[in-house]
Amino acid sequence: MALDSEKYREKLQRQETREEKKEERSKNRQENSERLAQIRQVLRKNHITRGVSPEKLRTILEELGPTYIKLGQIMSLHSDILPQRYCNELMKLNSDVTPMPFSEVEHVLEKAYGEDWHEIFSKIERTPLGSASIAQVHRAKLATGEDVVIKVQREGINEIMSRDIRLLHRAVRLLPPVGDLKNLVDLDMVLDEMWSIAQEEMDFVHEAANMEEFRRNNRDIAYVKVPKLYQEYSSKTVLVMEYIDGIAINDREALTAGGYDLHEIGQKYVNNFIRQVMDDGFFHADPHPGNVKIQGGKIVWIDMGMMGRLSNKDRKIMADGVRGIAMKDVTMVENAVIEIGDFRGKPDRSRLYSDLKEFLMEYGSMSMGSVNVPEVVQVLMDIMKENRIRLPHGVTMLCRGLTHVQGVLSDIAPDINMLEIAATRISEEMIKNLDLRKETEHEIRELIRAGKKGQEIPGLVNDILKEYLRGQGWMNISIQSSEDFSNLVFSSIRNIVIGVCIAALLVASSIICTTDMEPKILGIPFLGFAGYAFALAASVFLTLRYIINKVKRKRGGS
């Protein structure tokens, strides 16, 4: 009897579990339905069927709320995917959103720690220092007396953004087939890319690991500082770090009042960023003034949620590309682009070569001091987009970081040229890493290989001539004609075919006229008469079209 009772309880428990899951699924479907209805309403309100301009996209994201604003901010970093005009407009999205209530902050903290937050912090300021779409920051004091800041993730933000991404994939289908944005990019691919980046930002354990790696890489740099991380109080949803009461790196007045040399700060800022890229392959991907402070004569890098990473292979390829630009070698630059990029579709090598050649003609002759780094980077990104080449995530982050660095320099030390500093560092690295013995051995091997190849040339020429004399020689030639030439060939062949047809019609009509075929018109068989009439009409039409086209060409030339 007891056994039956136990089975009955288990059956009831399973039934309750099924009902709970059913209710949860029903609730999720209802929430998805309501949210999708909101998305549709916003899209209709902004007349989505008429196309998506940059301004309209920014307005739509703002009206859809914080999670969409965050997606827009991430999208603005990807000028390799989106056209630059869209990136520029999305950069205007305001990162400040309505703060979550302090009661919600307390709930997140207590859920992360499993105890009352008063056991860890002696106080937390209720008014946040800043509130963004994913998290907000509060100043606090540990029970042990240290001044800290707490980065608290919005409750359920991961689930909310995951749901919104799924709904956005469905909403993309509402876009008209003819629309400027939809024709330019694969929106489903863009959403997947943005979601991947957002997931990294929402994982504070990942950000904590970034801070520790960045600290290790810069431990020997006396003028660089990273806020102390309190690992024991940090988790996936809470990050506790040292409070930095510093000066924004672009605040000229405050820095000057504090006795700082702006030129020295600018040089150290650029030097350290270039070192991060070249030596470590791990760099701050969002080095805007809000994330870089000056405290106690040191440059303090904060907010490691968005970091860039370059593999040794990527850095080598990029170095080859830079050398190609310096040597004005289009082929070397083209090879670097093809090796580091990912073609979406069949590559057009001739177009890429032509675009890069124009780029080198315009910028290759400039002196380093006159090169506008953001402008050059943007031109290269445009070439990538036009040739449907997608760059690695680390390279796109680097391009964005360079733009931020140049912006800071223009504020505090416009006389500093980032490219000259980078070139000097590259030269120093090349000299430092130069192994004369290895380089000499490499050059000797290449010389021997070239000599052996050269010995084969006379034999190869002899074989080719023998095959040619025997009538067995073959040659594959790939000819790419211009559009004008193709049109000329097409029209010429068309006119020849029409002329042959008219001639055949005249011959056939003449043969018919020698017969007594009925019916007749003016004593001529009807079919023969019709053939003559059609041939005459076609001849007049071709003559008139030739005269009209000739007049148009003369007017166009004048």
ChimeraX attribute file (.defattr): number of C-alpha atoms within 10 A of each C-alpha:
attribute: neighborCount
match mode: 1-to-1
recipient: residues
	/A:1	6
	/A:2	7
	/A:3	8
	/A:4	9
	/A:5	10
	/A:6	11
	/A:7	12
	/A:8	12
	/A:9	12
	/A:10	12
	/A:11	12
	/A:12	12
	/A:13	12
	/A:14	12
	/A:15	12
	/A:16	12
	/A:17	12
	/A:18	12
	/A:19	12
	/A:20	12
	/A:21	12
	/A:22	12
	/A:23	12
	/A:24	12
	/A:25	12
	/A:26	12
	/A:27	12
	/A:28	13
	/A:29	12
	/A:30	12
	/A:31	13
	/A:32	16
	/A:33	13
	/A:34	12
	/A:35	16
	/A:36	18
	/A:37	13
	/A:38	14
	/A:39	20
	/A:40	15
	/A:41	13
	/A:42	17
	/A:43	21
	/A:44	13
	/A:45	10
	/A:46	16
	/A:47	12
	/A:48	19
	/A:49	14
	/A:50	13
	/A:51	17
	/A:52	21
	/A:53	16
	/A:54	17
	/A:55	14
	/A:56	17
	/A:57	19
	/A:58	22
	/A:59	17
	/A:60	20
	/A:61	21
	/A:62	18
	/A:63	14
	/A:64	17
	/A:65	12
	/A:66	21
	/A:67	22
	/A:68	20
	/A:69	25
	/A:70	22
	/A:71	20
	/A:72	24
	/A:73	22
	/A:74	19
	/A:75	21
	/A:76	23
	/A:77	24
	/A:78	23
	/A:79	22
	/A:80	26
	/A:81	26
	/A:82	20
	/A:83	19
	/A:84	19
	/A:85	13
	/A:86	22
	/A:87	22
	/A:88	15
	/A:89	19
	/A:90	25
	/A:91	16
	/A:92	13
	/A:93	17
	/A:94	14
	/A:95	15
	/A:96	13
	/A:97	16
	/A:98	11
	/A:99	17
	/A:100	17
	/A:101	11
	/A:102	15
	/A:103	10
	/A:104	13
	/A:105	23
	/A:106	16
	/A:107	14
	/A:108	20
	/A:109	21
	/A:110	14
	/A:111	13
	/A:112	16
	/A:113	16
	/A:114	9
	/A:115	11
	/A:116	13
	/A:117	18
	/A:118	13
	/A:119	10
	/A:120	14
	/A:121	17
	/A:122	14
	/A:123	15
	/A:124	19
	/A:125	13
	/A:126	13
	/A:127	13
	/A:128	18
	/A:129	13
	/A:130	16
	/A:131	20
	/A:132	20
	/A:133	22
	/A:134	22
	/A:135	22
	/A:136	21
	/A:137	22
	/A:138	21
	/A:139	21
	/A:140	22
	/A:141	19
	/A:142	18
	/A:143	13
	/A:144	9
	/A:145	11
	/A:146	14
	/A:147	16
	/A:148	22
	/A:149	22
	/A:150	24
	/A:151	25
	/A:152	25
	/A:153	25
	/A:154	21
	/A:155	16
	/A:156	10
	/A:157	16
	/A:158	17
	/A:159	10
	/A:160	11
	/A:161	20
	/A:162	15
	/A:163	15
	/A:164	20
	/A:165	20
	/A:166	14
	/A:167	16
	/A:168	18
	/A:169	15
	/A:170	12
	/A:171	16
	/A:172	13
	/A:173	11
	/A:174	14
	/A:175	16
	/A:176	15
	/A:177	11
	/A:178	11
	/A:179	15
	/A:180	14
	/A:181	18
	/A:182	16
	/A:183	11
	/A:184	14
	/A:185	15
	/A:186	12
	/A:187	18
	/A:188	16
	/A:189	12
	/A:190	14
	/A:191	17
	/A:192	14
	/A:193	16
	/A:194	20
	/A:195	17
	/A:196	10
	/A:197	16
	/A:198	21
	/A:199	14
	/A:200	15
	/A:201	18
	/A:202	19
	/A:203	18
	/A:204	23
	/A:205	19
	/A:206	16
	/A:207	20
	/A:208	23
	/A:209	15
	/A:210	20
	/A:211	22
	/A:212	16
	/A:213	14
	/A:214	21
	/A:215	18
	/A:216	11
	/A:217	16
	/A:218	17
	/A:219	13
	/A:220	9
	/A:221	11
	/A:222	10
	/A:223	18
	/A:224	19
	/A:225	21
	/A:226	22
	/A:227	18
	/A:228	15
	/A:229	17
	/A:230	13
	/A:231	14
	/A:232	8
	/A:233	16
	/A:234	20
	/A:235	18
	/A:236	15
	/A:237	19
	/A:238	22
	/A:239	23
	/A:240	26
	/A:241	23
	/A:242	18
	/A:243	17
	/A:244	18
	/A:245	10
	/A:246	16
	/A:247	20
	/A:248	19
	/A:249	26
	/A:250	24
	/A:251	16
	/A:252	17
	/A:253	9
	/A:254	13
	/A:255	19
	/A:256	11
	/A:257	8
	/A:258	12
	/A:259	9
	/A:260	14
	/A:261	14
	/A:262	20
	/A:263	15
	/A:264	12
	/A:265	22
	/A:266	25
	/A:267	17
	/A:268	16
	/A:269	21
	/A:270	22
	/A:271	15
	/A:272	17
	/A:273	21
	/A:274	20
	/A:275	17
	/A:276	19
	/A:277	17
	/A:278	20
	/A:279	14
	/A:280	17
	/A:281	17
	/A:282	22
	/A:283	28
	/A:284	25
	/A:285	23
	/A:286	25
	/A:287	25
	/A:288	19
	/A:289	17
	/A:290	14
	/A:291	15
	/A:292	22
	/A:293	23
	/A:294	23
	/A:295	17
	/A:296	13
	/A:297	17
	/A:298	18
	/A:299	23
	/A:300	21
	/A:301	22
	/A:302	19
	/A:303	19
	/A:304	24
	/A:305	22
	/A:306	18
	/A:307	22
	/A:308	20
	/A:309	21
	/A:310	21
	/A:311	12
	/A:312	13
	/A:313	11
	/A:314	19
	/A:315	18
	/A:316	15
	/A:317	19
	/A:318	19
	/A:319	15
	/A:320	17
	/A:321	22
	/A:322	16
	/A:323	14
	/A:324	20
	/A:325	20
	/A:326	14
	/A:327	13
	/A:328	19
	/A:329	16
	/A:330	22
	/A:331	15
	/A:332	16
	/A:333	25
	/A:334	19
	/A:335	16
	/A:336	20
	/A:337	21
	/A:338	17
	/A:339	13
	/A:340	20
	/A:341	17
	/A:342	15
	/A:343	16
	/A:344	11
	/A:345	9
	/A:346	8
	/A:347	14
	/A:348	11
	/A:349	12
	/A:350	9
	/A:351	13
	/A:352	21
	/A:353	16
	/A:354	12
	/A:355	19
	/A:356	22
	/A:357	18
	/A:358	13
	/A:359	18
	/A:360	19
	/A:361	13
	/A:362	11
	/A:363	17
	/A:364	18
	/A:365	12
	/A:366	12
	/A:367	9
	/A:368	16
	/A:369	12
	/A:370	10
	/A:371	17
	/A:372	15
	/A:373	18
	/A:374	18
	/A:375	11
	/A:376	14
	/A:377	16
	/A:378	17
	/A:379	13
	/A:380	18
	/A:381	23
	/A:382	19
	/A:383	18
	/A:384	24
	/A:385	22
	/A:386	15
	/A:387	19
	/A:388	22
	/A:389	23
	/A:390	17
	/A:391	21
	/A:392	15
	/A:393	15
	/A:394	19
	/A:395	19
	/A:396	19
	/A:397	24
	/A:398	23
	/A:399	21
	/A:400	21
	/A:401	23
	/A:402	21
	/A:403	19
	/A:404	18
	/A:405	21
	/A:406	22
	/A:407	18
	/A:408	22
	/A:409	24
	/A:410	15
	/A:411	14
	/A:412	21
	/A:413	20
	/A:414	15
	/A:415	11
	/A:416	18
	/A:417	21
	/A:418	23
	/A:419	17
	/A:420	14
	/A:421	16
	/A:422	17
	/A:423	13
	/A:424	11
	/A:425	16
	/A:426	15
	/A:427	12
	/A:428	12
	/A:429	13
	/A:430	11
	/A:431	11
	/A:432	9
	/A:433	9
	/A:434	11
	/A:435	10
	/A:436	10
	/A:437	9
	/A:438	10
	/A:439	11
	/A:440	11
	/A:441	11
	/A:442	11
	/A:443	12
	/A:444	12
	/A:445	12
	/A:446	12
	/A:447	12
	/A:448	11
	/A:449	11
	/A:450	11
	/A:451	11
	/A:452	11
	/A:453	10
	/A:454	11
	/A:455	10
	/A:456	10
	/A:457	11
	/A:458	10
	/A:459	10
	/A:460	11
	/A:461	10
	/A:462	11
	/A:463	12
	/A:464	14
	/A:465	13
	/A:466	13
	/A:467	12
	/A:468	12
	/A:469	9
	/A:470	8
	/A:471	9
	/A:472	10
	/A:473	12
	/A:474	9
	/A:475	5
	/A:476	5
	/A:477	6
	/A:478	6
	/A:479	6
	/A:480	8
	/A:481	9
	/A:482	9
	/A:483	9
	/A:484	9
	/A:485	10
	/A:486	12
	/A:487	12
	/A:488	12
	/A:489	12
	/A:490	11
	/A:491	12
	/A:492	12
	/A:493	12
	/A:494	11
	/A:495	13
	/A:496	11
	/A:497	12
	/A:498	15
	/A:499	16
	/A:500	11
	/A:501	13
	/A:502	19
	/A:503	13
	/A:504	14
	/A:505	18
	/A:506	20
	/A:507	15
	/A:508	15
	/A:509	21
	/A:510	15
	/A:511	11
	/A:512	18
	/A:513	18
	/A:514	11
	/A:515	11
	/A:516	11
	/A:517	13
	/A:518	11
	/A:519	10
	/A:520	14
	/A:521	12
	/A:522	7
	/A:523	11
	/A:524	18
	/A:525	19
	/A:526	18
	/A:527	18
	/A:528	23
	/A:529	19
	/A:530	15
	/A:531	20
	/A:532	19
	/A:533	14
	/A:534	14
	/A:535	19
	/A:536	13
	/A:537	12
	/A:538	15
	/A:539	14
	/A:540	12
	/A:541	11
	/A:542	14
	/A:543	11
	/A:544	12
	/A:545	11
	/A:546	12
	/A:547	10
	/A:548	11
	/A:549	11
	/A:550	12
	/A:551	12
	/A:552	12
	/A:553	10
	/A:554	9
	/A:555	9
	/A:556	8
	/A:557	7
	/A:558	6
